[in-house]
Amino acid sequence: MKKILPIILSTFILSFLFFMTPSMTYASSSGHGKADTKGLISQPTGDPSIGYPQIAIRTNAEPNPLDFDQYANEADSIADRYPEGDTVGRSKAVENYLLKKIDSGSLGHVWIILFKSSKPGDYVSYSYWYGSAYVSNDNPKKPGAYDPADREFRFQKNIKLPQNITVSKIENEIIPPLLEQSTVIGKLLGIPEDIPGNGTFTPLTTCSWFCGNLWNSINSSQNQVNFTSPFSNAEEHAKKWGMPFLTKFDGFANPGALAKFLNQ
């Protein structure tokens, strides 16, 4: 598994975000729960055969990783509408284009459910939403905004929660650094926090980025997931877009990449 690469100043913090995680772990959609005619599964209390507490990373995406090279080429064309030295204009135009694509809903969604027990409603939900960033039924900064346990999914990885992990550790030790990292990325892109202290949703820090990093931070190496698509010629694109901090970035988080990994 590739580790995060430290980069001076802006790249220092970006390094925590660039999560290149080709895992060898096999995962698939759950065989439990009721599937509808579209292949979506509803499993509101998890999988009793695994035991509790258990944790699941879920996606409703098709197993088709995003071809980010295609997006990057289109972003090049958009950037070229601005003078070569207008890094602000170029970066803002590319950012708006990518956000529009990501927020279209066509890419799917990723979220995590931690089932404390088999009792209906006894769970915690974690994800990142456009316009809100961090959402959870345990998050007072955005009350009422979260992905419920009965939300239908297409693929999931569902395992027993590691013994050294608690809800308190997740919410007080693991999640805060991710929120801070996304906020720094947002500042580099000129995107303000969605809600003060709640992180920033950006083209780089999406639901896939947040949940993929959160899952891999919680679980051991044999249970890691891969959630990125390759980003070729990053240095060339970064220069054209007026985003030099992207030169070390060679993966782009997206639900389709996670879905493909879970469908192996």
C-alpha positions in Angstrom: 0.0 0.0 0.0 1.4 3.4 -0.9 1.8 5.7 2.0 1.0 9.4 2.1 3.9 11.5 0.8 4.9 14.6 2.9 5.4 17.8 0.9 6.7 21.1 2.2 4.1 23.5 3.4 1.1 23.0 1.2 2.2 19.6 0.1 2.9 18.7 3.7 -0.8 18.7 4.5 -1.8 17.5 1.1 0.2 14.4 1.7 -2.3 13.2 4.2 -5.0 13.3 1.6 -3.5 11.5 -1.3 -4.4 8.0 0.0 -3.1 5.7 -2.8 -4.3 2.4 -1.4 -4.1 -0.6 -3.7 -5.3 -3.3 -1.2 -5.1 -7.1 -1.7 -8.2 -7.6 0.4 -11.1 -9.4 -1.2 -14.5 -7.8 -0.7 -18.0 -8.1 -2.2 -21.5 -7.0 -1.7 -23.2 -8.6 1.2 -25.1 -11.8 0.7 -27.5 -10.8 3.5 -30.2 -8.2 3.3 -32.9 -7.8 0.7 -32.0 -6.7 -2.8 -34.4 -5.0 -5.2 -34.7 -5.3 -8.9 -32.0 -2.7 -9.5 -29.5 -4.7 -7.5 -29.6 -2.4 -4.5 -29.5 -3.9 -1.0 -31.2 -2.8 2.2 -29.6 -4.0 5.4 -30.6 -1.6 8.3 -29.2 -3.6 11.2 -26.0 -5.0 9.5 -25.1 -8.6 9.2 -25.9 -10.6 12.4 -23.5 -13.4 11.3 -20.5 -11.1 11.8 -21.4 -10.1 15.3 -21.4 -6.6 16.9 -20.1 -4.0 17.0 -19.5 -4.1 13.3 -18.6 -1.5 10.6 -19.6 -1.3 7.0 -18.4 0.9 4.1 -21.1 1.2 1.5 -21.6 2.6 -2.0 -24.5 2.8 -4.4 -22.2 3.3 -7.3 -21.7 0.9 -10.3 -18.3 -0.8 -10.4 -17.0 1.6 -13.0 -14.0 3.7 -11.8 -14.0 7.2 -13.0 -11.8 7.9 -16.0 -10.2 10.9 -14.5 -7.9 11.4 -17.5 -11.0 12.3 -19.5 -12.1 14.8 -16.9 -8.5 16.2 -16.8 -8.4 16.7 -20.5 -11.7 18.6 -20.4 -10.3 20.7 -17.5 -7.3 21.5 -19.6 -9.6 22.9 -22.3 -11.4 25.0 -19.7 -8.2 26.3 -18.2 -6.9 27.3 -21.7 -9.8 29.8 -22.0 -7.8 32.0 -19.6 -4.4 33.6 -20.1 -1.4 31.4 -19.3 -0.4 33.6 -16.3 -4.0 33.8 -14.8 -3.5 31.0 -12.3 -6.5 32.3 -10.2 -8.9 32.3 -13.2 -7.7 28.9 -14.4 -7.8 27.2 -11.0 -11.3 28.6 -10.2 -12.7 27.5 -13.6 -11.3 24.0 -13.2 -12.5 23.8 -9.6 -16.0 24.8 -10.6 -16.0 22.3 -13.4 -14.9 19.4 -11.2 -17.3 20.3 -8.4 -20.2 20.4 -10.9 -19.3 16.9 -12.2 -18.8 15.5 -8.7 -22.0 17.1 -7.3 -24.1 15.9 -10.2 -24.9 12.6 -8.4 -24.0 10.5 -11.4 -20.8 9.3 -9.7 -22.7 7.7 -6.8 -22.1 8.0 -3.0 -20.0 6.4 -0.3 -20.8 6.2 3.4 -19.9 4.3 6.6 -22.2 2.7 9.1 -21.0 1.5 12.5 -23.6 -0.9 14.0 -23.3 -0.9 17.8 -25.7 -3.8 18.1 -28.5 -5.6 16.3 -31.1 -3.2 17.7 -32.8 -1.1 15.0 -31.4 2.5 15.1 -28.4 1.6 17.3 -25.7 2.8 14.8 -23.5 5.8 13.9 -23.3 7.0 10.3 -20.3 8.9 8.7 -19.8 10.6 5.4 -19.1 13.8 3.5 -21.7 15.8 1.7 -21.4 18.7 -0.8 -22.2 21.9 1.0 -21.8 20.4 4.4 -18.6 18.3 4.5 -18.7 16.0 7.6 -22.1 14.5 8.3 -23.1 12.1 11.0 -26.0 11.4 13.4 -23.4 12.1 16.1 -22.4 15.5 14.6 -24.1 18.5 16.3 -22.6 20.9 13.7 -25.1 19.6 11.1 -28.0 18.0 13.0 -30.3 15.7 11.1 -27.9 15.3 8.1 -26.6 11.8 7.7 -27.0 8.6 5.7 -29.4 6.3 7.5 -28.6 2.6 8.0 -31.5 1.7 5.7 -30.1 3.6 2.8 -29.8 1.2 -0.1 -26.4 0.3 -1.3 -24.9 -1.8 -4.2 -21.7 -3.0 -2.6 -20.2 -3.0 0.9 -17.4 -4.4 3.0 -18.7 -5.3 6.4 -16.5 -6.5 9.3 -16.3 -6.7 13.1 -15.1 -3.4 14.5 -11.4 -3.8 15.7 -11.1 -4.2 19.4 -8.9 -1.2 19.9 -11.4 1.1 18.1 -14.4 2.9 19.8 -16.9 5.4 18.6 -15.1 8.0 20.9 -11.7 7.2 19.3 -13.2 7.5 15.8 -14.9 10.9 16.5 -12.2 12.5 18.7 -9.0 11.1 17.3 -9.4 9.9 13.7 -12.0 12.2 12.2 -10.7 15.6 13.4 -7.4 15.4 11.4 -9.3 14.5 8.3 -11.5 17.6 8.7 -8.5 19.7 9.2 -6.7 18.3 6.2 -9.8 18.9 4.0 -10.0 22.5 5.3 -6.3 23.1 4.3 -7.0 21.7 0.8 -10.0 24.0 0.6 -7.9 27.0 1.4 -5.4 26.0 -1.3 -8.3 25.8 -3.7 -9.9 29.0 -2.4 -12.9 27.2 -1.0 -14.0 28.2 2.5 -15.2 25.7 5.1 -18.8 24.6 4.5 -19.4 24.9 8.3 -16.7 26.3 10.7 -14.9 23.3 12.2 -16.7 20.8 10.0 -14.2 20.4 7.2 -14.5 21.3 3.5 -15.9 19.4 0.6 -13.8 20.0 -2.5 -13.1 18.2 -5.8 -10.3 16.4 -3.9 -12.0 15.8 -0.5 -15.2 14.1 -1.4 -17.3 11.4 0.3 -15.0 8.8 -1.3 -11.9 10.5 0.0 -13.3 10.9 3.5 -14.8 7.5 3.9 -11.9 5.7 2.2 -9.4 7.4 4.5 -11.6 6.9 7.6 -12.1 3.2 6.9 -8.4 2.6 6.2 -7.5 4.5 9.4 -9.8 2.4 11.5 -8.9 -1.0 10.1 -5.8 -3.1 9.8 -3.8 -3.6 6.5 -5.6 -6.8 5.5 -8.9 -4.9 5.6 -7.9 -1.8 3.6 -9.9 -0.6 0.6 -8.9 1.0 -2.6 -11.0 4.0 -3.6 -9.0 5.9 -6.2 -8.5 6.1 -10.0 -5.2 7.0 -11.6 -4.4 10.6 -12.3 -1.9 10.5 -15.2 0.4 13.4 -16.1 -0.5 15.1 -12.8 2.4 17.6 -13.1 1.4 18.7 -16.5 -2.2 19.2 -15.6 -1.4 20.9 -12.3 0.7 23.5 -14.1 -2.0 24.2 -16.7 -4.7 24.5 -14.0 -2.7 26.8 -11.8 -2.6 24.2 -9.0 1.1 23.4 -8.5 0.3 21.5 -5.3 -1.3 18.7 -7.3 2.1 17.6 -8.8 2.4 14.8 -6.3 -1.2 13.7 -6.6 -1.6 10.5 -8.7 -5.0 9.2 -7.6 -8.5 10.6 -7.6 -11.1 9.3 -5.1 -14.4 8.2 -6.6 -17.3 5.8 -5.7 -16.9 3.8 -8.9 -13.3 2.8 -7.9 -14.5 1.7 -4.5 -17.4 -0.2 -6.0 -15.0 -2.1 -8.4 -12.7 -3.0 -5.5 -15.7 -4.3 -3.5 -17.0 -6.3 -6.5 -13.8 -8.2 -7.0 
